[in-house]
Amino acid sequence: MSIGFWQIAIVAVLIVLLFGRGKISSLMGDVAKGIKSFKKGMASDPVEDNTPKNISENQETKNQDNNKKD
């Protein structure tokens, strides 16, 4: 029970009859705009601070500052 060419053709004809060519083409245009917008959003990464952060150094400096105060 595989899907044959004629079954796909009948479904395609029914879809065109129900929705019409204009509505389908506008829908495909909207889908294409959405995909382009998604790709553009994924390509533009937010600007991040390029300096590496080392948590252990921050903790050591805080501990040294606290020891100097005492």
C-alpha positions in Angstrom: 0.0 0.0 0.0 2.3 2.7 -1.2 1.2 6.1 -2.4 1.3 6.2 -6.2 1.6 9.1 -8.7 -2.1 9.2 -9.4 -3.1 9.5 -5.8 -0.7 12.4 -5.3 -2.0 14.0 -8.5 -5.6 13.7 -7.4 -4.8 15.3 -4.0 -2.9 18.1 -5.7 -5.9 18.8 -8.0 -8.3 18.8 -5.0 -6.1 21.3 -3.1 -5.9 23.6 -6.1 -9.7 23.4 -6.6 -10.4 24.1 -2.9 -7.9 27.0 -2.3 -7.3 28.4 -5.8 -3.9 29.3 -7.4 -3.8 32.8 -6.0 -4.3 31.8 -2.4 -1.7 29.0 -2.6 0.9 31.3 -4.2 0.4 34.0 -1.6 0.7 31.4 1.2 3.9 30.1 -0.3 5.2 33.7 -0.4 4.4 34.1 3.2 6.2 30.9 4.1 9.3 32.0 2.2 9.3 35.4 4.0 9.1 33.6 7.3 12.0 31.3 6.4 14.2 34.3 5.3 13.4 36.2 8.5 14.3 33.1 10.6 17.6 32.7 8.8 18.4 36.4 9.2 17.6 36.2 12.9 19.8 33.2 13.3 22.7 34.8 11.4 22.8 38.0 13.5 24.1 37.0 16.9 23.9 39.5 19.7 27.2 41.2 20.5 28.9 39.5 23.3 31.8 40.6 25.5 34.9 38.9 24.0 36.9 39.0 27.2 37.2 35.6 28.9 35.7 35.4 32.3 37.4 33.4 35.0 35.3 32.9 38.0 38.1 31.6 40.2 40.1 34.8 39.7 37.1 36.9 40.7 36.6 34.9 43.9 40.3 35.2 44.8 40.3 39.0 44.4 37.1 39.3 46.6 38.7 37.1 49.2 41.9 39.2 49.2 39.9 42.4 49.5 38.0 41.0 52.4 41.2 39.9 54.1 42.7 43.4 53.7 39.7 45.0 55.3 39.9 42.7 58.4 
